[in-house]
């Protein structure tokens, strides 16, 4: 268990070093899209990922912050409904047309 915890700490430090600065500058809309894309790519909501890796209390706290800014870490990606425009943009990028 302590090996897992030490590994998680190293990985978290590496992720922060690589992504913290660009993520700080996201708009609310960009943050909302990022949450949707995380769910699309992993099959898990951001809330589920934080809960699994950091625990329920941390997930609750981050969800509370997200809700203050009009976001929801529990929102799921819906490629045929609310997120159809995101899905279209992804398909264009994947096809090299955008």
Beta strands, then each sheet from edge to edge (+ up, - down):
end
